[in-house]
Amino acid sequence: MPDDTIATAEAAASDAATSTRRVGKTAHAAAEKGQDSLNEAIELAERNIRDAARRIEKAVREAVEQIRAHAGPYREQASQQLDEASKYLVERVKERPVTATAAGLAVGLLLGLMLANRSSK
């Protein structure tokens, strides 16, 4: 009878070892499958992010182009007005050089006084 018990115990141990190996193999296979699934998910996320970045970049470029197109007339108008103001100023200086010089000196003096008061505080 003790031989039967030993044989039964050895068979049970062998069965347990076989089951443990099977469980280990199954767990390893599941871990590999999980890793593969994770890698696929990461690759998909990276592709989606790159696609989204491309779409955003395209939208920003289009918006900048629209702004440039709409700003063109305003830029031209401002340039024309600046040219007109410059011509007007040159004409006035040519008409009255002494008055223009006195006005320039007065403005320079006022700015100098304001800056001197500001730096002394």
C-alpha positions as MATLAB code, in Angstrom:
seq = 'MPDDTIATAEAAASDAATSTRRVGKTAHAAAEKGQDSLNEAIELAERNIRDAARRIEKAVREAVEQIRAHAGPYREQASQQLDEASKYLVERVKERPVTATAAGLAVGLLLGLMLANRSSK';
ca = [
       0.000    0.000    0.000;
       2.724    2.538    0.665;
       3.982    1.834   -2.856;
       0.547    2.700   -4.203;
       0.507    5.912   -2.220;
       3.972    6.834   -3.447;
       3.033    5.999   -7.042;
      -0.169    8.013   -6.722;
       1.745   10.921   -5.248;
       4.358   10.731   -8.012;
       1.623   10.635  -10.660;
      -0.122   13.596   -9.050;
       3.170   15.494   -8.903;
       3.851   14.657  -12.551;
       0.352   15.789  -13.516;
       0.824   18.983  -11.504;
       4.171   19.664  -13.184;
       2.651   19.080  -16.627;
      -0.274   21.360  -15.797;
       2.113   24.000  -14.467;
       4.159   23.847  -17.696;
       0.970   24.138  -19.746;
      -0.218   27.096  -17.661;
       3.224   28.692  -17.997;
       3.184   28.270  -21.772;
      -0.346   29.645  -21.957;
       0.597   32.619  -19.776;
       3.682   33.265  -21.923;
       1.594   33.100  -25.112;
      -0.988   35.458  -23.584;
       1.757   37.877  -22.559;
       3.210   37.848  -26.082;
      -0.231   38.400  -27.582;
      -0.812   41.265  -25.150;
       2.547   42.802  -26.084;
       1.706   42.473  -29.776;
      -1.674   44.116  -29.211;
      -0.021   46.936  -27.255;
       2.542   47.487  -30.025;
      -0.237   47.634  -32.624;
      -2.178   50.129  -30.506;
       0.925   52.300  -30.135;
       1.582   52.240  -33.881;
      -2.041   53.145  -34.585;
      -1.903   56.018  -32.094;
       1.319   57.315  -33.661;
      -0.249   57.199  -37.145;
      -3.337   59.022  -35.899;
      -1.212   61.702  -34.240;
       0.863   62.204  -37.402;
      -2.315   62.453  -39.497;
      -3.839   64.950  -37.086;
      -0.635   67.017  -37.118;
      -0.696   67.098  -40.928;
      -4.333   68.209  -40.951;
      -3.658   70.924  -38.376;
      -0.617   72.136  -40.302;
      -2.652   72.308  -43.507;
      -5.460   74.221  -41.769;
      -2.987   76.710  -40.279;
      -1.330   77.259  -43.658;
      -4.697   77.879  -45.292;
      -5.685   80.321  -42.539;
      -2.416   82.226  -42.918;
      -2.919   82.444  -46.676;
      -6.455   83.764  -46.185;
      -5.224   86.375  -43.725;
      -2.515   87.453  -46.140;
      -5.038   87.702  -48.961;
      -7.419   89.797  -46.869;
      -4.656   91.981  -45.411;
      -3.216   92.887  -48.820;
      -5.594   95.774  -49.575;
      -5.171   97.192  -46.059;
      -1.403   97.011  -46.372;
      -1.526   98.838  -49.702;
      -3.843  101.503  -48.303;
      -1.607  102.049  -45.268;
       1.433  102.307  -47.532;
      -0.295  104.916  -49.662;
      -1.341  106.940  -46.621;
       2.189  106.813  -45.234;
       3.574  108.026  -48.557;
       1.058  110.882  -48.615;
       1.904  111.893  -45.049;
       5.604  111.822  -45.856;
       5.090  114.018  -48.936;
       2.941  116.435  -46.911;
       5.591  116.693  -44.209;
       8.383  117.298  -46.736;
       6.314  120.015  -48.433;
       5.645  121.793  -45.128;
       9.320  121.666  -44.165;
      10.291  123.125  -47.561;
       7.678  125.886  -47.206;
       8.710  126.907  -43.678;
      12.127  125.532  -42.740;
      12.623  127.770  -39.707;
       9.221  126.854  -38.234;
       9.848  123.145  -38.870;
      13.259  123.360  -37.230;
      11.831  125.170  -34.197;
       9.026  122.602  -33.907;
      11.548  119.740  -34.138;
      13.711  121.310  -31.432;
      10.679  121.847  -29.192;
       9.564  118.238  -29.564;
      13.112  117.007  -28.875;
      13.367  119.207  -25.791;
      10.039  117.961  -24.428;
      10.999  114.337  -25.003;
      14.366  114.913  -23.360;
      12.754  116.486  -20.296;
      10.205  113.700  -19.990;
      12.876  111.021  -20.240;
      15.127  112.851  -17.740;
      12.280  113.071  -15.197;
      11.463  109.433  -15.718;
      15.022  108.215  -15.153;
      15.492  110.360  -12.036;
      12.523  108.717  -10.275;
];
